Amino acid sequence: MSDIVNVGICCVDAIGQTIDDYPPPGGLRLFDQLALTTGGNAVNCSIALGKMGVACDAIVKIGDDNLGEFVVSELSKYNVGIEGVVRAKGIHTPFSFACVFSGGQRSFFHTQGANGTLSYGDINLSIVKRAKFCFVTGTMVMKTFDGQHSARLLADAQKAGVKTLLDTVYVDNASLQLWHDNIFPCLPVLDYFIPSRPEAQKITGLQSPSDMARFLQDKGCQNVVIKMDELGAFCRDRSGHEVMVPAYQVDRVVDTTGAGDTWSAGFLAGLCEGLGMAEAALLGNATAAHCIQAAGASTGIVSLERIKEFQGRQCRRS
């Protein structure tokens, strides 16, 4: 058992680089390299924490197949707790093909598989209730678990004295109603909501980070952090104090796959150490800075000590 439990999506990612356009039907395009890695918000965050030397547990659902065993093997490799991993028969392990563009941005083709069947009844509540932080991540692509099931788990965690967090996946073609159905039930039982800027914009219909954070707090969330890509992270706490936490300068962006998930790992590590929200967000920025300088969701992540050394010497963006 550990102080952090990450609940949500897993998958196996095939990452193709570099792909700047798609072939027409019957056509062919060449790309430079293909990497097979684990993926999915909960797995990415858990492996990043493991590589940082921060103990955590992962509660994810896999298929009874070779890809599922690959996920478990990778989690174990980085000392992530796997007691809560759910194995499902008759359904495949989730899979994504990620296309990485020249500038480091990416697009995905994804099949939900077992992620779509994860439910409240699958969750090992003893793992959650013994933790200090419960992070639900991958909302919008967990058909069964999104919305009421997630809210029920988060409520159980809060009643047990566990701090709760939630992050989403940006599904650009999802309806506003679906965003609200999935997010609004969770907000009253959240200590921290940590969406990206596009996600927060979709949910609120607003543009200003301050306005978006206020909207989400009015719906019940206590603290809001909006990940702002190269700008850093915007924080608004329960008292109404706001601060923009700057990102770190990096020489070259290689791949942004997993940047948000590794940011979450750094943020959780900071909260576990007792840092305030802004300082934890700054540690998240530093962790994500390592992620984007290597191909893959967690390839560039190093120990927490080395990330802190990086913070001491690296300039922040103005």
N, C-alpha and C positions, 0 to 999 in steps of 0.2 A: 504494500500500500504506500501511497505517496501523498504529498500535499496538493498535487494538481491532477485532475482527471479531465481528459479531453474526450468529449462525446460527439460523434458526428460521422462525416463521410470518409471513406477510404476509396482508393482505386489504384490501379496500376496505370502509369503514364508511359506512353511511347512518345518521346519528344523528338520531333524532326526539325532540323535546323540547317540551313536557313530556307524559309519558304515565303516568298513574297507575293505569289499569286497561285491560283488553283487551276488545274487543267480543265478544259471543257470535256463533255462526255466522250470517252474513247481516247482522250489525250494523255500525255505523259509530261511530268516535270521532274527534274533532278534536284536533289538536295544534298547537303554536305555530310550530315551524320545523323544517326539515330541512337538515342539512349533509352533504355528501359529502366524505369525507376518506380518506386512507390509514389503515390500522390493522394490527393484528397485532403481537405483542410485538417481533419483531426490527426491523420497520419503525419502530414507535413509538420504540423506544430509539435507533435510528440517526438518525432525523430530529431527535429531541431533542438528541442529541450534536452534530449538524450545526448546529442553531440556537444551541447553546452555543459553537460555534467549536472543537469538539474533533473531530479527524479520526477517521473510522471507515469500515469496509467492511461491507456487508450481503450475506449469502448467503441468499437466499430463492428460492422457486420460484413462478413465475407462469404463467398460461395464455397461450396465443397469441391474445389478445383485447384489446379496447380498455381494459378495466379493468387488465390487466397493464401496458399502456403507460402508464397513469395512475400506477401504482406506481413504475415506472422514472423517469418524469418528475419525480415528487415527490422521490424520493431524489436525483436529479441536481440538482434545484433547491437542495437544502441541502448540496451538495458531498459527499454520501455516495458512497463507492466502489461501483460497480455491476458490476465485472468478474466477481464471483462469482454474479450473478443468473442463475438457470436458467430458460430458457423452454421450456415443455412444449407439444407439439401435442396436440390432441384432448381437452383437459381445461380447465376454466374456472379463472380466477383466483378465489381464495377471497373470500367475501363475507359480511358481517355486517350485520344491522339491529339497532342499539342503541336501546333504549327508556330514556330518561332520566326518572327520577321527580322529584317536586318537591324532595326533599331532596338531590338530586345523585347518588344511587345509580342503578345501571343494570342492565338485563337484556339478554341477547343472543339473537338467532336467527342461527345460523351454518351455512354450508355449507363443508366442508373444501376441496373442489376440489384444486388442486395441492399444498396443504399435506400432504394425505394420501399423496402419492406421493414427497415428498422422501426421498432415501435417502443413505446414506454415499457411494455412487458418484457422486452429483451434486456433491459438495463439492470445490471447488478447494483442495486441500491446501496449495498453495504460498502462498496468501493467509493461511491459518491459521498455518502454521509460521513465517511472517515477522512475525507479530504478537507483542505482549506479553500480550494478554488475548484469550481465546476464550470468548464468552458464548453458550451454547445456551439459547434461550428460546422457550417455547411447548409444552413437553412436556405430554402428555396429549391433544393434538389433532393430532399428526403420526403417523398410523397406522403408517407404515413406519419412520420415523426414530426414533420413541420406543424407549427401552430399549437394546437391543444396538447398534444403529447409532449412537446418540448416544454411548454408552460408548466405542465404538471410536474415534470422532472425538476425544473428550476425552482418551483415552489417547494418541493420536498427538500431540495438542497438548502434553500434559505431557512426553512424551519429547523434544519439540523445545524444551523450556524455557518453554513458554507457560503462563501462569496460566489456570486454567479456572473457569468459573462456570456455574450452571444455575438456571433459574427455570421455573415451571410455570404452567399455566392451571387455574383451579379449575373442575373438572367435577363438579358436586355429585352426579350420579347414577352416577358411575364406581364400580365395585366396588373393594374393598380390594385384591383380587388384582391388578387392573389398575394401581392406583397403585404397588404393590410391584414388579410386572413392569417398569414404566417407569422407576422411580426407583432402585431398589436396585442395578442394574448400574452406574449412573453414580456413585454415592457414593464408591467407592474411588478414582476418578480426578478428584475435584473438589477444587479449592482453596477454593471458596466455593459453598455452596448458599444461595439467597436466596428461599425461599418466603414466601408470605403466611401469616398465622396460620391461616386456614381450611385451607389446603393442608397445612401442617405437622400440623395436628390430624388430617386425613384419613389422612395417611401413617403417623403414629405411634400414633394412638388415644389420645393424651395431651392434657392441657390446659395445663399449666405450660410457659411458653417455655423455661425451663431444662431441664425434663425432655425436651421435644421436641428441643432442640438436642443434649443428651447422647445420646439415642436415635440421631439421625442421625450423630453422630460415631462412635458405636459401630459403625455400619454402614460406616464408612470415610471419611466426609467430614472435611476438615481444619478448616474454619471455617464457622460457620453464622450467618446473619443472618435473623431472622424479621421480616417487615414487619408492624407492629402497628397499621396505620391511624392514627387520631388520636393514639394513644399514642406513635408513633414507630417505633423499630426496636430489637429485642433482638439483641445481638451476643454470641456465645460463640466465642472463638478456640481455636486448637489446644492452647494451654497450659491451657485451662479457665477463663480470665478471662472474666467476664460483665459486661455493662453494658447498661442501657436508655438508648438515645439518644433524647432527647425530640423531638417534632414541633414545628413552628413554628405560632404562632397566625396565623390568617387571618381576615379580616373576614367573608367569605362564600364558602361552597362552591357553585360553579355546576355542576360536572360532574366526577365522579371517573374518567371514561373515561381510560385511559392513565396513571393515577397510579402504578401499580406499575412500568410500563415507564420512565416518566421518572425515577422513583426510581432504577432501575437505571442510567440514563444518568448521573445525578449520582454514584452510587457508583463507576461505572467511571471517570468523570472524576477523582474523588478518588484512586482507586488509581493511575491513570496519573501523577498528580502526586506520588506517593510518600506520600500520607497513610496513616495507620494505619486499621484497619478501622472503628473508632468514628468518627473524623473523616470518613472517606469516607461512612459511613452518615448522618452529620449533613448532609453536602452533598447526599446523596440525599433527605433529608427536605426540605431547602430547595428542591430542584428540583421535587419532587412538590407542594410548597405553591404553586408557580407554576402547575402544571398544573391543579389543581382549581379555580382561580379563573377559568377560561375554558372555554367549550364546545369539546370536541374533544380528541384524545389528546395533541397537542403545541402547540396554539394559544397557550397561555400561557407557553411556554418562551422565555426571553431568553438573552442572552450569559452565559457563565460569570462574567465580571467583575461583571455586574449581580446575578447570584445571590449572589455573595460579598458584595456591598454590602448586599443584603437580609439576609444572615446577620449582618452587623455592626450592623444597626439594629432587627431584628425580634425580638420576645420569643419565647422558647420556652415551650411548654406545660409547666405544672408537674406 
